[in-house]
Amino acid sequence: MTRTLDLIARSAHVVDAEGEQGVADVGVADGVITAVEPELPATATRELDADGLVLLPGVVDSHVHLTDLAGSDPAGRSPAHERLARAGVTTAVEFFDFRTVLDQWHASAAGLTILGLQGLPAYSDGTPAGRVRDDVGAALRDGAIGIKLLGGHFPSTPDASARAIAEGAAAGCYVAFHAGTTAHGSNLDGMREALRLADGRPLHLAHTNAYLRGAVTELVEENQIALALLREHPEVVSEAHLAPLNLCLGALDGDRFTDHIVVNCLRMGGYSTDRAGLLRAFADGFAHCLRQEAGQAVPVTGDAGREVWESDPARASLCFPVNRRLSGFMQSCARRDASGTLRFDGTGDFVVDAISSDGGYWRNLVLDQGLALVQFGALSLPQLAHKTSRAPAALFGLPGKGRIAPGFDADLVAVDSGRRSVRLTVAGGQVIFDGERVVGTGGTVLTTEHGTAALRARRIPHRVIDLADSDFLTRGTPVA
């Protein structure tokens, strides 16, 4: 007697971090993978023809922005959930403003699993320690699993940054740092400083490639130094993205930009760090501004970009082509062998844990650019599955994700690897993107025990996770 399952993906080339499993059928029931077999003798409520497609574990995007960084209507809808579903993402980790993500969840949800961090304000040496502690506690009570220091954009002083990291560690929560303080910017020196300020405490160093743009020394040397620093600090976890354009805020205070990244980018391009410099950068095609076109955020430059920015500088998102492709490649592919030697030949363990998008509402390039690395021969398909699913799941202590095997969550993405296109996204056993339309609804928010009351009050489906077994907290911990 044959079984009736909820879903079967037929004749897919199945790949996860354990290796290539060949052409197989994958059966799903109650949101969990039940079988992976060459010919599954079962029927299902829904059967999907995946012949000719590669089936990977759903992307766990370890660094996204589910709201417009320039400020969305808290009561409105964010298109980021749908855009992530189209890009093969099934789990997304917010890295800026989790409170607003929760405000927008009911209007925006597309079937994803969501968790996230709450950005902290900039602190000075005179900020009372009690205020920092209160901010950390409030972030956890509001549903975030941890905090993020926004130093590259809105820097605190070095001592205040160290205090915030220490308060996060004392609370046992996740702590991420976009490196940069009032002493050092978002560059290699800022990265060095961030590691020093952590003082051996667990830390997630956000998007390592974003500090390596040739601002301090030669580009390859910067990458080599950064990778050596990460080897020396096993307590630090990290990710890198593969997008050529960055993202920053266009707001002005008088003639000064409030976002320090804008200043850094203008300086790198050889422009004055004021309104006049930005206008010249638009005219030269160096500065871009995001414009909404048919539901998509599109970077435009020249007069078009200038006009979008001038229409509402306080809410405009600026972009500059400062993310170097070589840095993205080196940070995504570098490995270390048993002797600690850096290698790019597939030998050893990855230095940077994961590939992220730093996207959400735009530039969702994890699989697009990750598959380009596979085509180039820099990564194998199992290595791509490791970097985009299993490793990031481990960072946050999500043991049910990142594998295609019985008993694991039915989070799957079918891709046309030659065209680098997503053809199907399945989250929790439900099709959320069918290759043409996003059809997913609802989803789940992951929180710690501190955030359950807030999620319950918002009537958001949620599940409690324990960070105790996450790579974030166990990395570098001495074995007894």
C-alpha angles and dihedrals in degrees: 000000000000123000123239111225131184094243141359125193104205129211098354124157096242119212133169135155091282091063145272110317096190127232110337147147117249118208125203133192130168092357094303132103108249103178145006108194137151090243114009110210096214142092127229141200086242127022122192125202105223096165109150094013130110113235113210132173111272113272116263099205104204097193121034140144111222093181131053103268089218089063130282127209102271090217094047138085127273116211090203094094092058093044091052091049089053089052095054097258116146099166123037131186115208113221105186122031116006093171091064090045088058091045088057099037100099093051095041111034116127102175099283129137106241132193131155160164131256117230116233125221122250113277132201131208087263094057108115114247088230092062093054090048091049092050091052092048092047091051091055094045090051091058106267118130090219149328140281128211108219093204099144091056104026108014129204122204115274094252092047090049091052090049092053092051090049092049090051091050091049090053091050092234134135113276124195128179130201090204118243139093137183086275100048130023133222095295141091092294089052090051091052090049093049091056091048093048091052087062094200096315120130112275138171108217104206122228101342092197090064092071094051109077102121095265096127104027140338113322100242091044091051090053093048091050092048093050091048090051091053090050089053092051109053090167089070122084122196149175136201133206133213104219118123094208123066128207132233141150125269100208120132133207100202103310095335126093113235093210111076091206090067089055092048092050095049090049091050090052092050096251131131111262097240140077092285091053092052092050090053090048090054091049091052094047093247099110121059133186126204115247125187111239121173092333094314130107106232124185111230129182138185118042091338093056093044091052093052091050095045092050091066116355093174092061100032123115113216126201132193129188094241102120104102117222091218091056091050090051096046095045093047098045108030116119135181126219128215091280092052094251116150113242138178098188100090095267123129135358125322114259096207109049105217149011111236134175103225076211137098107144089036144004097037094173106144096114098025093057094028091059088048087060088051091051089049090052095242093116134022121226092255089050090051089051089051095050096043103037122005098043097045090046088055092050090065098034099253102148096173093063135073101045138086100216137108112288096026125112113277094242107142141159126197115205138185093228094195094054092034089229132140112235101175138010123196121186122184090349093304125110106240098170118030098189094271109037138027104242101167123115134181119004136173135284118213117214140158124256088268093064102048096096092052093048091046091051090051090048091233117151106246145167129205119238129192116221092199093099097037120119086237092067100030099045109109094004109140114249112238 
